[in-house]
């Protein structure tokens, strides 16, 4: 990979995740404090990303890979998305906002896979080169959060408009990316190809089936964090909550660097268990912490993000890659993404909203909630999945060895 290609791909990742981080983290605070939406409505709004994650494989697999150069498709999706996101920032009713936001996420979510595939296409050694490019995405997310928090914009529509402006810039920049022709020109993919249904044969393996079920179940309590942490921190009076939440992405970078060391000592099963345990611990810390003497618990819960994300999601992706035969790896990754980021996160979005509404404190002023009770719900859910996973999941020695070897390279 040439230097100019590296710079272009790094810029792509920076802008891609700057856009996402700019609107996604603080949308719940804007919806709750300014638009006075209920917890159920906020959960459904966040669920649009999960719906788009379920639908986007059809778009990418049936249309994008057959007819369009990737860089031109990225440009079109980001430019249309910019318009949709700006329109969303002007809405004040739930129905109108939900519809426009769904249009936007249907444009944005496919670009995550497309930006990765474009990057891989132009790398000579993706295993060595991709992490250095992808880390710019995390940095973009961090800078978006720091900017919004420093300027005190969390309860406004400005973050969405900032993301829309960055999306215009990204759409125009995408036209300067290296040319990447359609990968399946002349090939007619089937619905089984798009949904990764060929990977269902892997479910005959008990360990893989337990892994899929456990991953699906744990994604339900996970969505509490993404949808309601920023409203929670703002409601209890934490200053610059969006900026402080970027500590989670900073820890993500750190733990990503030390993952090979942990893999050699823990293996697949215990890496996944540590990740699940970290989600439980995070919610317990949120439940017990406050904005006074126990504020360190809130910081601890945020800093656990590196373990929560890397040890669970990244380890799971590596496990699937090593468990599936060569001809099923892409299908298996698509299938697990559909189950977790799609179905699991959608149910989590809906359920988290119901729980937040159930613990609203009547007569305590606007948008007040019994947060300790709220956070104990996903803590109990994650703990339950952790125990079931620990009992029933078995990572075979061959898979564990292959995974440790691959990660340590």
Secondary structure, DSSP 8 states (H G I E B T S, - for coil): --HHHHHHHHHHHHHHHHHHHHHHTTHHHIIIIIS---HHHHHHHHHHHHHHHHHHHHHIIIIIHHHS-HHHHHHHHHHHHHHHHHHHHT--SHHHHHHHHHHHHHHHHHHHHHHHHHHHHT-S-HHHHHHHHHHHHHHHHHHHHHHHHHHT-TTSSHHHHHHHHHHHHHHHHHTTS-----TTTT----HHHHHTGGGGGGGGSHHHHHHHHHHHHHHHHHHHHHHHHHHHHHHTT-TTHHHHHTHHHHHHHHHHHHHHHHHHHHHHHHHHHHHHHHHHHHHHHHHH--SSTTHHHHHHHHHTHHHHHIIIIIHHHHHHHHHS-GGGHHHHHHHHHIIIIIIIHHHHHHHHHHHHHHTB-TTSSTT-B-HHHHHHHHHHHHHHHHHHHHHH----HHHHHHHHHHHH-
